[in-house]
Amino acid sequence: MGKTMRAAYYEEFGELDNIKTGDIDKPEPGEGEVLVKVKAAGVNPVDAAVARGMLKDAIPTEFPVIPGWDVAGVVEENGFAARRFKEGDEVYAYARRPKIQHGTFAEYIALPESYLTRRPEKISMEEAGGIPLVGLTAYQAIFDAGSLENGQTVLILGASGGVGTLAIQLAKSVGATVIGVASEKNHSYMKELGADEAVDYSDTQVGQQVDKLAPNGVDLIFHCSRGNSLSQCMESGVLSNNGKVVSITKSKPDESWDVNYQYVFVEPNSSQLAHLAELANDGKLKIPSTKTYSIDETAQSLKDVETLHNRGKLIIKP
Ligand SMILES: NC(=O)c1ccc[n+]([C@@H]2O[C@H](COP(=O)([O-])OP(=O)(O)OC[C@H]3O[C@@H](n4cnc5c(N)ncnc54)[C@H](OP(=O)(O)O)[C@@H]3O)[C@@H](O)[C@H]2O)c1
């Protein structure tokens, strides 16, 4: 019998309570792969959506599925021809593969070495495990798609959550002005991260409040929330003439909006992860984790993350 490891897994899509914990085969690193001992894994809303079968037509699946796409951990073994890392190196990765099967809510994961980057060593393993998916999402949305630059103003809808926490800090790292939108209980949190202004979506019309704060319009709206904040902002015309909207939650603009609009779905990118690690080591990125869970608490962590009212990151520690 081969070696086993503890993992959370499910054998069909459906309710989150279908997720079990048990001993399953420990992966062996194949050609060009590295076996990583998982130390911390960020929990993301997409993990719950995948478990419920909401992405089943978009990404092929093989059961049993171990959930989890974020990882920070330690290199345990190199597969054939994997040479970039040595045993004991501390790494992190966004571990989404072309097929949904092997995730990070487990003691080990084998990944192609090209997915891995040295983790930021000046922050905790726990914080590092919360960066990859949300960090890459914010990076690709505001820099690659949004071309945000020094001196511009960005409006972040959903700025206190996992993606928003990183987006505020990345925007400030290039010298942009940030208006963050979240409920009032998160306003001091957003300001501590660097937001210049904080707006409450539950209070009055979000667009009217933003209009008062940025009478010349904002250069970029980064839409990383659900709810109707984006429609309210479009109705109020808060975007400047050459402004852009980048969304990660709404694939197309409404027909009536005449706008430069882009939808982003986050891609693995280890050189961007290396840049995020530099920023974290320079003290420019903080990743507050509000709650940690064991692998046995995976179902609860997914129920909590899908409320979409979390501050910072939820983390699983195997
Ligand atoms: N396309 C992609 O590649 C991609 C990647 C990552 C995430 N996503 C999606 O992006 C969304 C955010 O992810 P996340 O991990 O950041 O979630 P999260 O941690 O749950 O954060 C959600 C944020 O939205 C805020 N919010 C809730 N209702 C709002 C409203 N009506 N108007 C404005 N803000 C509101 C929350 O603030 P309060 O807590 O104060 O309510 C919180 O700041 C999720 O839907 C996720 O599935 C997509």
The ligand as an SDF file (V2000), in Angstrom:
LIG
                    3D

 48 52  0  0  0  0  0  0  0  0999 V2000
  -13.0630   36.5370  -11.5410 N   0  0  0  0  0  0  0  0  0  0  0  0
  -12.1070   36.1740  -10.7020 C   0  0  0  0  0  0  0  0  0  0  0  0
  -11.0030   35.7640  -11.0910 O   0  0  0  0  0  0  0  0  0  0  0  0
  -12.3520   36.2670   -9.2220 C   0  0  0  0  0  0  0  0  0  0  0  0
  -11.2600   36.1080   -8.3510 C   0  0  0  0  0  0  0  0  0  0  0  0
  -11.4790   36.2690   -6.9790 C   0  0  0  0  0  0  0  0  0  0  0  0
  -12.7550   36.5430   -6.4970 C   0  0  0  0  0  0  0  0  0  0  0  0
  -13.7850   36.6500   -7.3730 N   0  0  0  0  0  0  0  0  0  0  0  0
  -15.1400   36.9840   -6.8860 C   0  0  0  0  0  0  0  0  0  0  0  0
  -15.0410   38.3100   -6.3600 O   0  0  0  0  0  0  0  0  0  0  0  0
  -15.8980   38.4750   -5.2450 C   0  0  0  0  0  0  0  0  0  0  0  0
  -15.0890   38.9940   -4.0780 C   0  0  0  0  0  0  0  0  0  0  0  0
  -14.1880   37.9840   -3.6260 O   0  0  0  0  0  0  0  0  0  0  0  0
  -13.4970   38.1300   -2.1870 P   0  0  0  0  0  0  0  0  0  0  0  0
  -12.7050   36.9150   -1.9590 O   0  0  0  0  0  0  0  0  0  0  0  0
  -12.8680   39.4620   -2.0780 O   0  0  0  0  0  0  0  0  0  0  0  0
  -14.8310   38.1090   -1.2740 O   0  0  0  0  0  0  0  0  0  0  0  0
  -15.0200   38.5960    0.2200 P   0  0  0  0  0  0  0  0  0  0  0  0
  -13.7230   38.4410    0.9470 O   0  0  0  0  0  0  0  0  0  0  0  0
  -16.2130   37.9120    0.7430 O   0  0  0  0  0  0  0  0  0  0  0  0
  -15.2960   40.1810    0.0990 O   0  0  0  0  0  0  0  0  0  0  0  0
  -16.5280   40.6900   -0.3270 C   0  0  0  0  0  0  0  0  0  0  0  0
  -16.4930   42.2110   -0.2000 C   0  0  0  0  0  0  0  0  0  0  0  0
  -17.6570   42.7720   -0.7900 O   0  0  0  0  0  0  0  0  0  0  0  0
  -18.2130   43.7450    0.1030 C   0  0  0  0  0  0  0  0  0  0  0  0
  -19.6340   43.8890   -0.2340 N   0  0  0  0  0  0  0  0  0  0  0  0
  -20.6740   43.0770    0.0560 C   0  0  0  0  0  0  0  0  0  0  0  0
  -21.8170   43.5670   -0.4890 N   0  0  0  0  0  0  0  0  0  0  0  0
  -21.4650   44.7120   -1.1770 C   0  0  0  0  0  0  0  0  0  0  0  0
  -22.1740   45.6760   -1.9490 C   0  0  0  0  0  0  0  0  0  0  0  0
  -23.4990   45.5890   -2.1480 N   0  0  0  0  0  0  0  0  0  0  0  0
  -21.4840   46.7040   -2.5030 N   0  0  0  0  0  0  0  0  0  0  0  0
  -20.1420   46.8270   -2.3150 C   0  0  0  0  0  0  0  0  0  0  0  0
  -19.4180   45.9560   -1.5740 N   0  0  0  0  0  0  0  0  0  0  0  0
  -20.0720   44.9050   -1.0120 C   0  0  0  0  0  0  0  0  0  0  0  0
  -17.8990   43.1950    1.4650 C   0  0  0  0  0  0  0  0  0  0  0  0
  -17.9760   44.2140    2.4440 O   0  0  0  0  0  0  0  0  0  0  0  0
  -18.8140   43.9880    3.8390 P   0  0  0  0  0  0  0  0  0  0  0  0
  -18.2130   42.7730    4.5100 O   0  0  0  0  0  0  0  0  0  0  0  0
  -18.5530   45.2520    4.5750 O   0  0  0  0  0  0  0  0  0  0  0  0
  -20.2420   43.7400    3.4460 O   0  0  0  0  0  0  0  0  0  0  0  0
  -16.4640   42.7280    1.2490 C   0  0  0  0  0  0  0  0  0  0  0  0
  -15.6100   43.8600    1.2590 O   0  0  0  0  0  0  0  0  0  0  0  0
  -16.5650   37.1120   -5.0160 C   0  0  0  0  0  0  0  0  0  0  0  0
  -17.8220   37.1200   -5.6500 O   0  0  0  0  0  0  0  0  0  0  0  0
  -15.6130   36.1350   -5.7080 C   0  0  0  0  0  0  0  0  0  0  0  0
  -16.2670   34.9500   -6.1450 O   0  0  0  0  0  0  0  0  0  0  0  0
  -13.6080   36.5160   -8.7190 C   0  0  0  0  0  0  0  0  0  0  0  0
  1  2  1  0
  2  3  2  0
  2  4  1  0
  4  5  1  0
  4 48  2  0
  5  6  2  0
  6  7  1  0
  7  8  2  0
  8  9  1  0
  8 48  1  0
  9 10  1  0
  9 46  1  0
 10 11  1  0
 11 12  1  0
 11 44  1  0
 12 13  1  0
 13 14  1  0
 14 15  2  0
 14 16  1  0
 14 17  1  0
 17 18  1  0
 18 19  2  0
 18 20  1  0
 18 21  1  0
 21 22  1  0
 22 23  1  0
 23 24  1  0
 23 42  1  0
 24 25  1  0
 25 26  1  0
 25 36  1  0
 26 27  1  0
 26 35  1  0
 27 28  2  0
 28 29  1  0
 29 30  1  0
 29 35  2  0
 30 31  1  0
 30 32  2  0
 32 33  1  0
 33 34  2  0
 34 35  1  0
 36 37  1  0
 36 42  1  0
 37 38  1  0
 38 39  2  0
 38 40  1  0
 38 41  1  0
 42 43  1  0
 44 45  1  0
 44 46  1  0
 46 47  1  0
M  CHG  2   8   1  16  -1
M  END
$$$$
